[in-house]
Amino acid sequence: MVSDLSAPPGKRLPSSRRDPAWHGRLAGAVVALVLLWPMLVLTEFKPWLLLAPDALKPALRFLADFAPPRWDAEFLALVARETWRTVAIATAGLTLALVAAVPLALLSVRVLSLSALTGPMAPLPALVRLLVRWLLVVLRSVPELIWALVFVRVVGLGPTAGVLAIALTFTGMLGKVYAEILDSAEPHAAASLLRNGSGRLQAFLYALLPQNAAELTSYTVYRWECAIRSSAVLGFVGAGGLGQQMDASMKMFQGAEVATMLLVFMALVWLADRISAGLRQRLA
């Protein structure tokens, strides 16, 4: 509630003019501070160390090297090649994740269960649904960086490790969110199709997918954007792509090269955002 600016200084406003929720907001702020303070102490969060002379001078010197970015043709050709490799790693990993996540999501969706049409789900389908959800939990609980470290030791350095790492982690993420989106949809159309003899796939394609296509597409494109960022991070552990080149440039304190690659990352994220907006508009 906005205070009365016309009231004389020191004069209390009538109770009807005061914010009725300020007690709750104050209590919430105090509780948040009490909970946050031990966490800051535990993590040894000391941002003032960034202003220490022995840390500030190297950081400023490195940031000063960002301008101007490196624009020569030889380096831009290298960046273009590694950027394409990064996008390829992200796209291939996400494609593999989609191939695995869609059937797993359909198996874990209650709306598509034939046994749940007339009451509680039968024991065997309920067990399968529970096991699939546990599998999705396991896959997404292991970060793609950990998977990449494992696959680098199994298949060696290169993009293959990055593709497999993204595929496993994103299978868990996509499967979970797809299942939640479909379970929250209006179930009447799907239930009608199932009662009239349609299969689970037909009920999904003709009942659930049309009403959730925009949301599913938007989330998938967002995950593609996340996969691009992940593929860049995975490059720091030897999984190839633009991240590996950035790691080399940072180790050599080549700020101009790092600045160019950061601008490329920003352009990729903007492109993914535009693609997502365009697809949502077409499917709306």
N, C-alpha and C positions, 0 to 999 in steps of 0.2 A: 504494500500500500504506500503510495506516495505521500510524504508528509505535507502539511499545510504550510506553504512558504509565507502566507500572509499572517500567520500567528506570531505574536510578539515573542522575542527570545526569552527562553526560560519558562514559558507557559506550556503546561501539559495539554496535549490534545485530548479531546473526549474519547472514551473507550470505543465509540463507534467509528472513530477515524483512525485508530491504530491498526497495525497489521495483526490479524488474529493468529497467524502462524509463526510469529517470530520466536515463540518459546520452543516450538518443534525444530525450527531451523537452527537455533542456537544449540539445542541439545544434540542434534545430529552432527553439527560441526565439532562439538566437544568429543563425542564418541568417535568420530573419524580421526581426530587428532590423537586420542588415546590409543587407538588401534594402529595408527600409522607410525607413531613415534618408535615403538619397539622394533618395527620392521626396518626403519631407517637406521637405527642403532645396529641391528643385526647385520645389515648389508654394508655397514661402514660407509654410508653415503656422506661424502664430504666434498661437495661441489666447489668449495673455496680453494681446494688444492689445484684446480685448473688455473687459478690466478697466481699461483706461486711462480717466482721468476724462472726457476729451472724447468717448469712445465710450460709457461706462457710463451717464452721466447722461441723455442723450437716449433710450437704450434703456429704462432704468428708467421714465422719464417716459411713454414710449409704452406700455409694458406696464401701467403703472398705469391708463391709460385703458381697458384691457380690461374692468375691473370698475366697474360692472356692464355687461353687454352691453346693446345697444339693443333694446328689446322693444316699441316703440310700433307701433300697427296699420299706419300708413302704411309704415314701413320693413319690417315683416314681410311685407306684401303685395308690396313690391318684391323682397325676398329670395325669396319663394315663386315669383314669376314667373321670376326669373333662375335659380333652382334647377331649375325644370321645364325651362327652356331648356338648362341644362347637361346634365341627364339626357337630353334629346332629342338633343343633339349627340352625346353618347357612344353612345347606342343606335343612332342612324342611322349613325354612322361604323362601329360594330362590325358592324351588319347588312350594310353594303356590303363590309366586310372578309370576313365569312363567305361571302358570295356568290362572292367571288373566291378565297378561301383554300381552300375545300373542293375545288373541281376541281383547283386547282394541287397540293394535297396528294395527291390521288388519282393524279395524273400522275407524281408523284415517289416513290410508294411502290413498293418492289421486290416486296413480297408480292403485289401485284395485277398483276404483269407476266406476260403469257401466255408470252413468249419465255423467261422465267427459270424456267419449270417443269421444263425438261429439262436445264438447265445454265446457262452464262453468258448474260446478257442480250444480245439481238441489238444490232448497232451502232446502228441508228436509234432504237429505244426507249431505249437507254442515252444517246444524245446528247440526246434530248428530256428525259429525266430530269435530265441534267446542266444543261441550259439552264434548266429550271424552277427547279432549286435555286439557280442563279446569280441568277435573277430575284428569288427570295425573299430572297436575301442583299442585293441592291441595295435592295429596298423597305424592309427593316428596318434597314439600315445608316444611312439618313437619318432623323434624329429627327423626330418629328411637329412639333416647334417650327419646324424649318427648312422643312418642307412648308407649314406655316401661313403663314410669312413670304412664301413664294412665292405661295401662293394668295390672300393678302390683296392682293397687287399685281395678281393676274390677275382675280379676281372681286370685289375690294373688301372693305371691312370687313363683318363679320357672321358668323353661324353657318355659312354655306356653306363658308368657308375651313376652319373647324375640322372639319367633317364630312369633307371631302376629305382633310385632313391625317391624321386618325385612320384613315380607311379605308386609305390607302396603307401607312402604317407597320404597322398591325395586320394587314394582309394578309400581310406578310412574317413577322411573329411567329407568327400562327395557323397559316399554312401549314407553317412549319418544325416547330413542336411537334406539330401533327396528324400530319405524316408520320412523325416519330420515334415517336410513340405507336403508330401503326398498324404500323410496321415492327418494333416490339419485341413485337407480339402473337403468339400462337400461330398459325402459318401453315397448319396442317394442314387446318382446315375450309375456308379460302379456297382453298387449292390443290385440294382435292377438288371444290369447286364449279366452279372454272375448268376442270379436266380433264374434267368432265362436261357442258361446253357452256355454262355460265353466263357472263354478261358480267361486266366489272369492277365495274359498279355493283351487280349482284346479289350478287357475292361480298363487296362492302363492306357492304351493308345486312344480309345474313343471316349473315355469318361474323365480320367484324372489328368492326362497330359494336356488336353485343350485348355482346361481352366487353370493350369499351373505352368504353362509353357513360358510365359514371360518371366516368372520368378525363377524357374529352373535355368533358363538361358542366362539371365542376369547373374545368377550365382556362379554358373559355369565360366562365364567370361571373367568374372572377378577372380575366380580360382586360376584362370590362365594368367592373369596379371600377377597373382601371387607366385605362380610357378616361374614366371620370368625373373622375379626378384630372388626366388629360391635358387634358380639355376645360376644366378650371378654369385650368390653366397657359396654355393657348392664348388664353384671354381677355385675358391681359396683353399680347398682340401684336395685339389688335383682333379676335379671332375670336368675340366675344360670350360670353354666359353669365355665371355668377357670378364667374368670374375677372376679367372686365372691370370689374364693379362693385367687387370687392375692390381692384383696382388703383387705381380712383378714390378709394376710402376711405383707402387707405394713403398716397396722395399728399397727401390733405388731413389726414393724421394723426388720423383718426377711429378710435381704437382700439376703442371700443365697437361700431362697425359691423363692424370686422374680427373681433372676438371672436364676434359672432353668426354670421357666415358660416363661421368655423372650426368652430363647433359643428354647423352644418348639414352641413359636409363629413364630420365624424366620424359623424353620423347616417347619411349616405349609405353610407359604408364599412361601418358595422355592418349596414345593411340588405342590402348585397351579400353580406356574409359569412353572414348568416342564410339568404338565398336559396340560396347555394351549399351550405350544410350540409343544407338541406331537400331539395334536388335529389339530392345524393349519397345521402341516406338512402332516398329513393324508388327510386333506381336500383340500390342495393346488393343 
